[in-house]
Amino acid sequence: MPVTSGQIVDAFRFPSSIANEDQLFRWSPEKLSLDSKMGTENKVTHNCYALFDNSEEALLQWKNSTWRDSSWLSLLAISAATGFHQLDTIKTLGFKGVVLHPYLQNIDEKKIHVVIELCRQASQLGLLIVVCTAYGGTALYDIQPLRIAQRIADIVTTPLILSHAGGAKVLDAMLLAEAYPHLLLDTSYSLSYWLGSSVEQDFAFAMKKLGCQRWLFGSDAPFLSQQDAIRDHMLFFKRHSFSETEIDQIMWRNSKQLYEV
């Protein structure tokens, strides 16, 4: 089985050991278990955590915690009344960027205008922007994450990461990345979920077509363990004849450069 040359950077995971979406919005450092720390046994040398609890209390807890040696993203409040203040706060605290989850935040055409203005400000502050572009669930036909990502891509200049790489729509995500050179794609959950399907073939094609320098390894832990995610990626790389250089780009080099770690 192919291996990466010494390190792994997880570009997208959560600060939780419980695979429950509701728990993501009620965060505290005390709830974290040891398996949420950097998994040296899995060769994970750095994590980027998505903090979905964007309350003032949670940000204060984060400020006073011992978890600041990792990279962090903050779920962006979809409100002009609080979103702009949040951006200033997380920039001052040292967060690397913001994350949007179109399904969980119900981002539709009614909300897209405030999203665009908030993302414009985030970009001006030099923050990264991550859009969760998984495809599925009960909002499958009501919310369109890739369309939202495209609207944001039009107005920002800082890196925009399509987390989950569009899922079953990975080829659409690839085409967006071809059109917008500041777009990157992370593999979190989607690559493992679609192993053994025709979508796996699409992932391999998209990586080769776009270039491995535009892809980031993500686990989506705890919804998939880092150990399982790493194993699935290595099996995928072997089946599709990725080189050691390409594996290193995806598994750590690109994220290390992006997060400046």
Residue, then its C-alpha position, 0 to 999 in steps of 0.5 A: m500500500p502506498v504511504t505518505s512521506g512522514q506526515i499528514v495534515d487533516a484539512f477538515r475535521f471537528p473538535s468533537s469525538i461524538a458524531n452528532e451534528d447537534q453537538l457541534f453547536r454546543w462546544s466546550p473544550e471539556k467535552l473533547s476526548l483524547d482521540s480528538k487531539m492530533g493523532t500521532e499514531n496516524k501520522v497526523t501532524h496538524n489538524c484544521y478544526a471547524l468550530f460550529d459553535n460561533s457564540e461569544e461564549a464559545l469563542l471566549q472558551w476557545k481563546n482560553s483553551t489549550w487548543r490554539d496550536s491547531s488551525w481553526l475555522s469558525l462557522l459564519a453567522i448568516s446575519a449582518a447584525t452579528g456576522f461582521h462583528q464575528l469576522d473582526t473577532i475571529k481575525t483578531l483571535g487568529f482563526k484561519g477562516v470561516v466555514l459555511h454549511p448550506y444545508l445546516q444553515n439553510i442558505d437559499e436565495k433569500k440569504i445569498h445576498v448577506v452571505i456574499e457581503l460577509c464573504r467579501q469582508a472575510s476575503q478583505l480580512g485575508l480569511l480563508i472561506v470553506v463551503c461544505t459542498a456535500y450532496g444529499g439528504t432531505a434538502l437535496y433539491d432545495i439547497q444547492p451548495l455548489r451554486i452558492a460556492q460559485r456565487i462566492a467565488d465570483i467576489v472573493t480573492t482569497p482561497l475558497i475551499l470546497s469541502h467534501a469536493g461536491g460529493a456525487k457532483v465531484l465533476d461539477a466541483m472540478l469544473l468550478a475549480e478549473a474556472y476559478p483558480h483560487l478554488l481548492l477541494d478537500t476530500s473529507y468524508s466524500l472519498s470514503y463514502w463513494l469508494g467502490s462506486s463510479v463516483e470513485q472513478d470520478f474522484a480519480f479523474a478529477m484529481k488527475k485532470l485538475g492537478c493534485q496541487r488543488w486537493l486537500f486531505g480531510s477526514d470529517a472526523p468524528f463522522l469518519s475516523q481519521q484512521d479510516a479516512i487515511r486507510d481509505h485514501m491509501l487504498f484509493f491511491k493504490r488502485h488509481s496509481f498515484s505517485e508518492t509526489e501526488i500523494d504527498q501533495i494531497m495528504w499534507r503539502n497543499s494544506k501545510q502551505l495553505y494554513e501556513v503551518 
